[in-house]
């Protein structure tokens, strides 16, 4: 590159040339994907105006050089369809410039007049600098312009800079844990707009990842009927945890509004203390009869709605197979199923020697159990050998971490739910179309 750091405003109107030196058009704008945190947004590509009065999108991977007078493209395919901005995308010149922003240290407010983009070691481009213009003062006859690192400026994340409809579209491509983290940072009115727009299933997934304080606040915003619907869509153990945080009258009222089939397992969980195996367990593990084949068992394990921890083990029981089940026979690890012939019966593979947890086992005992047997899921069995449910390691970690751990802001580079929250559903954006300069 002729320039490592490029200010976007200076790119407007630059001529764009193909690898053979033929002029293609000129730069109209730069497309970025804002994030839900303070980390630098990724630059997705350029909007290039063709001489035919049509704009196309050029991915940054196709940009070979940005010089003061021109942009040169590398060999490769470029989609020649007209540019169509996607919900998770922001135009720097068209939307980001003139946006209000605040310097984190000191709280001084200004407006964006330019941003600088730079390549990283992985060949990605990100916004690294923001130029802010501040109002004139009595001592300064001209507006003051200063350049800050992206992390030093607030108010330019996806939640602040994009409209509510676009924000919802971005959330649609994110993991529930990342949506929950972003939702907790939104202003109250924007939070409620998102909650109103999400369907019950998606909202339930997000609720399961919220902190207890955010759960109570947003549940209080919902009317009772919708609150009951969301609780029905949540995992029974998560719904029980949430109801356990409410006063008895409110929890009882919501339980009465839930469908009986949905409320019954939640009521059973509420009988146990929150820090026991009975309070930690999910009453919906994978339960099979002894005459089930390996092929049928693997089909249950492959169900995308089963969490990975629960899919690590199936439990073999006498009928009925719904919890509380008939007599518990033992468990079969998913790896065992993968090594067996599809026609074999699970009854011949049962691990009957693995100790079980009683529903009254305390958190310390449950933790030692997982550490001793190197498990991610374990059976909870009562004194009459009925399988009541299964505890998973994520439930244990959730209760071992300090209270309010979900309320913590992530430090740079720290991950949440397995990944740093990012709002770019088009990380490696490509478009079908004609090849130019290949």
C-alpha positions in Angstrom: 0.0 0.0 0.0 1.2 3.5 -0.8 -0.4 4.7 2.5 -0.8 2.6 5.6 -3.4 4.9 7.2 -6.1 6.4 5.0 -8.6 9.1 5.9 -11.9 8.2 4.2 -13.0 11.7 3.4 -9.9 12.1 1.2 -10.9 9.0 -0.7 -14.2 10.4 -2.0 -14.0 10.8 -5.8 -10.6 9.0 -6.2 -10.3 7.2 -9.5 -10.5 3.4 -9.4 -8.4 1.4 -11.8 -8.4 -2.3 -12.6 -5.2 -4.4 -12.5 -4.7 -3.8 -16.2 -4.7 0.0 -15.8 -8.2 0.5 -17.2 -10.2 3.1 -15.3 -13.4 1.6 -13.8 -15.0 4.4 -11.9 -14.5 6.5 -8.8 -14.9 5.9 -5.0 -18.2 7.1 -3.7 -18.1 5.7 -0.1 -16.6 3.1 2.3 -18.8 0.4 3.8 -18.1 -0.6 7.4 -19.7 -2.9 9.9 -20.2 -1.2 13.3 -19.9 -3.3 16.4 -21.9 -3.5 19.6 -18.8 -2.8 21.7 -15.9 -0.3 21.5 -13.6 -2.4 19.4 -12.7 -1.0 15.9 -15.3 -1.7 13.2 -14.2 -3.8 10.2 -14.1 -2.2 6.8 -16.1 -4.4 4.4 -15.3 -2.7 1.1 -15.8 0.3 -1.2 -18.8 1.6 -3.1 -17.6 2.5 -6.5 -19.5 4.6 -9.1 -19.1 3.1 -12.5 -19.0 5.3 -15.6 -22.3 3.9 -16.5 -23.9 5.8 -13.6 -24.2 2.6 -11.5 -22.6 1.8 -8.1 -21.1 -1.5 -7.2 -19.6 -3.0 -4.1 -15.8 -3.9 -4.1 -14.6 -6.0 -1.2 -11.5 -4.8 0.5 -9.7 -8.0 -0.4 -9.9 -6.9 -4.0 -8.2 -3.5 -3.2 -4.5 -3.8 -4.1 -3.4 -0.2 -3.4 -4.8 3.1 -2.1 -2.6 6.0 -3.3 -3.3 9.8 -2.8 -4.6 10.0 -6.4 -6.2 6.6 -7.2 -7.3 3.2 -6.0 -6.0 0.1 -7.8 -7.8 -3.2 -7.7 -6.1 -6.6 -7.6 -6.9 -9.5 -10.0 -10.0 -11.4 -9.2 -13.8 -11.3 -9.6 -15.9 -8.3 -8.7 -19.7 -8.4 -8.6 -21.0 -5.9 -11.1 -24.6 -5.8 -9.7 -25.8 -2.5 -8.4 -24.8 -1.9 -4.8 -27.5 -2.7 -2.3 -26.8 -1.7 1.3 -27.4 -4.5 3.8 -28.9 -4.0 7.3 -25.7 -4.6 9.1 -23.7 -2.1 7.0 -23.0 1.6 7.5 -21.7 4.1 5.0 -18.9 6.2 6.4 -19.4 9.3 4.2 -23.2 9.0 3.9 -24.1 8.0 7.5 -21.2 8.2 9.9 -19.8 11.6 9.2 -21.5 14.5 11.1 -22.7 11.9 13.7 -22.4 13.1 17.3 -19.8 11.4 19.4 -18.3 11.9 22.9 -14.7 11.6 24.1 -14.8 9.0 26.9 -12.3 10.8 29.0 -13.8 14.1 30.0 -17.1 13.7 28.2 -16.6 16.4 25.6 -19.1 16.2 22.8 -18.3 16.7 19.1 -19.2 15.6 15.6 -17.4 13.3 13.3 -15.6 15.0 10.4 -13.5 12.0 9.2 -12.3 8.6 10.1 -9.0 6.8 9.3 -8.8 3.2 8.2 -5.8 0.9 8.4 -5.0 -2.7 7.5 -4.3 -5.3 10.2 -1.8 -8.2 10.1 -4.6 -10.4 8.9 -5.3 -8.2 5.9 -8.5 -6.9 7.3 -9.1 -3.2 7.4 -10.5 -1.5 10.4 -11.4 2.1 11.6 -8.6 3.1 13.9 -8.9 6.9 14.2 -11.8 9.4 14.5 -11.5 13.1 13.8 -14.0 15.2 15.9 -14.9 18.8 15.4 -15.9 20.7 18.6 -17.9 23.9 18.9 -16.3 27.2 18.8 -15.5 28.9 22.1 -14.9 32.4 23.1 -11.2 31.8 23.0 -11.2 30.0 19.7 -12.5 31.7 16.6 -12.5 28.5 14.6 -14.0 25.1 15.5 -11.4 22.8 17.0 -10.7 19.5 15.3 -8.8 16.7 17.1 -8.1 13.1 16.2 -8.7 10.2 18.7 -8.3 6.5 18.7 -11.6 4.6 18.0 -11.7 3.2 21.6 -11.4 6.7 23.0 -14.8 7.8 21.5 -18.3 6.6 22.5 -21.6 7.0 20.7 -20.6 5.4 17.4 -21.4 1.7 18.1 -24.1 -0.1 16.2 -26.7 0.7 18.8 -26.2 4.4 18.7 -25.4 5.0 15.0 -28.0 2.8 13.4 -31.8 3.0 13.4 -33.8 0.6 15.4 -34.9 -1.5 12.4 -31.3 -1.9 11.3 -30.3 -2.8 14.8 -32.8 -5.6 14.9 -31.5 -6.9 11.6 -28.0 -6.9 13.0 -29.2 -8.7 16.2 -30.8 -11.4 14.0 -27.4 -12.6 12.9 -25.8 -12.7 16.4 -25.7 -15.3 19.1 -28.2 -14.8 22.0 -25.4 -14.2 24.5 -24.0 -11.4 22.3 -27.5 -9.9 21.7 -28.0 -10.0 25.5 -24.7 -8.2 26.1 -25.6 -5.5 23.5 -29.2 -5.2 24.7 -28.1 -4.5 28.3 -26.1 -1.4 27.0 -29.0 0.1 25.1 -31.1 3.0 26.4 -34.4 1.9 28.0 -36.5 3.1 25.0 -34.3 1.2 22.5 -34.3 -1.9 24.7 -38.1 -1.9 24.7 -38.3 -1.4 21.0 -36.1 -4.5 20.5 -38.1 -6.5 23.0 -41.4 -5.6 21.3 -40.0 -6.6 17.9 -38.4 -10.0 18.8 -40.6 -13.1 18.6 -41.2 -15.1 21.8 -38.7 -17.8 20.9 -35.9 -15.4 20.1 -36.6 -13.3 23.2 -36.6 -16.4 25.4 -33.1 -17.3 24.1 -31.9 -13.7 24.9 -33.6 -13.7 28.3 -31.6 -16.9 29.2 -28.3 -14.9 28.7 -29.3 -11.7 30.5 -28.2 -10.8 34.0 -30.8 -11.3 36.8 -31.3 -7.6 37.2 -32.0 -7.1 33.4 -34.3 -10.2 33.4 -36.4 -8.8 36.2 -36.6 -5.3 34.6 -37.5 -6.5 31.1 -40.0 -9.1 32.5 -41.7 -6.3 34.4 -42.0 -4.4 31.1 -43.9 -7.2 29.4 -47.6 -7.7 30.1 -48.4 -10.9 32.0 -49.6 -12.9 29.0 -46.5 -12.3 27.0 -44.3 -12.8 30.0 -45.9 -16.2 30.5 -45.3 -17.0 26.8 -41.6 -16.1 27.0 -41.3 -18.3 30.1 -42.8 -21.2 28.3 -40.3 -20.8 25.5 -37.3 -20.7 27.9 -35.6 -23.8 29.1 -37.4 -25.0 32.3 -34.3 -24.6 34.5 -33.7 -21.0 33.2 -37.4 -20.2 33.7 -37.3 -21.6 37.2 -34.2 -19.5 38.0 -36.0 -16.4 36.8 -39.2 -17.1 38.7 -37.2 -17.8 41.8 -36.0 -14.2 41.7 -39.6 -12.9 41.8 -41.8 -12.6 44.8 -44.1 -15.5 45.4 -47.3 -13.7 44.3 -45.8 -12.6 40.9 -44.2 -16.0 40.3 -47.4 -17.8 41.1 -49.5 -15.6 38.8 -47.1 -16.2 35.9 -47.1 -19.9 36.5 -50.9 -20.0 36.4 -50.9 -18.3 33.0 -48.4 -20.8 31.5 -49.7 -23.9 29.8 -49.9 -26.8 32.3 -47.5 -29.0 30.3 -44.9 -26.1 30.3 -45.4 -25.0 33.9 -45.3 -28.5 35.5 -41.5 -29.1 35.0 -40.8 -25.6 36.2 -42.8 -26.2 39.4 -40.8 -29.3 40.0 -37.6 -27.4 39.8 -38.8 -24.7 42.1 -39.1 -27.3 44.9 -35.3 -27.5 45.2 -32.9 -25.0 46.4 -31.1 -23.1 43.6 -27.6 -24.4 44.7 -28.5 -28.1 44.6 -28.4 -30.6 41.8 -32.2 -30.5 41.7 -32.2 -26.7 41.3 -29.4 -26.7 38.7 -30.7 -29.6 36.5 -32.7 -29.4 33.3 -35.7 -31.8 33.3 -35.4 -32.3 29.5 -32.2 -34.5 28.8 -32.1 -37.0 26.0 -33.9 -40.1 27.5 -34.2 -43.4 25.6 -35.7 -46.8 26.2 -33.4 -49.8 26.2 -34.7 -51.1 22.8 -33.7 -47.9 20.9 -31.0 -48.4 18.2 -27.8 -46.4 17.9 -29.2 -44.8 14.7 -32.2 -43.5 16.6 -30.1 -42.3 19.5 -27.7 -40.4 17.1 -30.7 -38.8 15.5 -31.7 -37.4 18.9 -28.2 -36.2 19.5 -28.1 -34.4 16.2 -31.2 -32.3 17.0 -29.9 -28.7 16.6 -32.2 -27.6 19.4 -30.4 -29.8 22.0 -27.6 -27.8 23.7 -24.1 -29.3 23.1 -23.6 -30.2 26.7 -26.8 -32.2 26.8 -26.0 -33.8 23.5 -22.8 -35.3 25.0 -24.7 -38.1 26.8 -28.0 -40.0 26.5 -29.8 -41.6 29.4 -31.4 -45.1 29.2 -34.5 -45.7 31.3 -37.5 -48.0 31.6 -40.8 -46.4 30.5 -42.0 -43.8 30.9 -39.1 -41.9 29.3 -40.4 -38.5 30.3 -38.9 -37.2 33.6 -39.4 -38.4 36.2 -38.8 -41.6 34.3 -39.1 -45.2 35.0 -36.1 -47.1 36.5 -32.8 -45.5 35.5 -30.5 -48.0 33.8 -27.5 -45.9 33.0 -26.0 -43.6 30.4 -24.3 -43.8 27.0 -21.7 -41.3 25.9 -22.1 -39.7 22.5 -18.6 -40.9 21.5 -19.7 -44.5 22.2 -22.6 -44.1 19.8 -20.4 -42.8 17.1 -18.2 -45.9 17.3 -21.0 -48.4 17.3 -23.0 -49.9 14.4 -26.2 -48.1 13.6 -28.3 -51.3 14.2 -27.0 -52.0 17.7 -29.2 -51.4 20.7 -28.3 -48.8 23.3 -29.1 -51.4 26.0 -25.9 -53.2 25.2 -23.7 -50.1 25.6 -25.0 -48.7 28.9 -22.6 -47.4 31.5 -24.3 -48.5 34.7 -21.2 -47.8 36.9 -21.1 -44.0 36.6 -22.3 -42.6 39.9 -25.4 -40.5 39.9 -26.2 -37.2 41.6 -29.0 -37.0 44.1 -31.4 -34.0 43.8 -30.3 -32.6 47.2 -26.5 -32.7 46.3 -25.0 -29.3 47.0 -23.1 -27.1 44.5 -19.8 -28.2 46.0 -20.6 -31.9 45.6 -21.8 -31.3 42.0 -18.6 -29.4 41.1 -16.4 -32.2 42.5 -18.5 -34.7 40.6 -17.8 -33.1 37.3 -14.1 -32.6 38.1 -13.7 -36.3 39.2 -15.4 -37.9 36.2 -14.4 -35.4 33.4 -18.0 -34.9 32.4 -20.0 -32.1 30.8 -23.4 -33.6 31.8 -24.5 -35.8 34.7 -27.7 -37.7 35.7 -29.8 -36.6 38.7 -31.6 -39.6 40.1 -33.9 -39.9 43.1 -33.9 -42.5 45.9 -36.4 -44.7 43.9 -34.0 -44.8 40.8 -36.1 -42.4 38.8 -34.2 -40.0 36.4 -35.3 -36.5 37.3 -33.0 -34.6 34.9 -29.4 -33.8 34.1 -27.0 -31.1 35.3 -24.7 -29.6 32.7 -21.3 -28.0 33.3 -22.6 -24.6 32.0 -25.2 -24.5 34.7 -22.5 -25.2 37.3 -20.3 -22.5 35.9 -23.2 -20.0 35.9 -23.6 -20.5 39.6 -19.9 -20.7 40.5 -19.1 -17.3 38.9 -19.6 -14.2 41.1 -23.1 -12.8 41.3 -23.8 -10.2 38.6 -21.0 -11.5 36.4 -23.1 -10.9 33.3 -23.3 -7.2 34.2 -19.5 -6.8 33.8 -18.3 -4.9 30.7 -15.9 -6.9 28.7 -12.3 -5.9 28.7 -10.6 -5.5 25.3 -10.0 -9.0 23.9 -12.1 -10.7 26.5 -14.8 -13.1 25.2 -18.4 -13.5 26.1 -20.3 -16.7 25.4 -17.3 -17.9 23.3 -16.8 -14.9 21.1 -16.3 -11.1 21.3 -19.6 -9.5 20.3 -19.5 -8.5 16.7 -22.2 -7.1 14.5 -21.0 -8.0 11.1 -23.0 -10.8 9.6 -21.1 -10.4 6.3 -17.5 -10.9 7.6 -16.3 -12.2 4.2 -18.7 -10.6 1.9 -18.7 -11.8 -1.7 -21.2 -11.2 -4.5 -22.0 -13.3 -7.5 -21.7 -11.6 -10.8 -19.4 -10.9 -13.7 -15.6 -10.9 -13.4 -13.7 -7.8 -14.0 -9.9 -7.8 -14.4 -9.6 -11.5 -13.6 
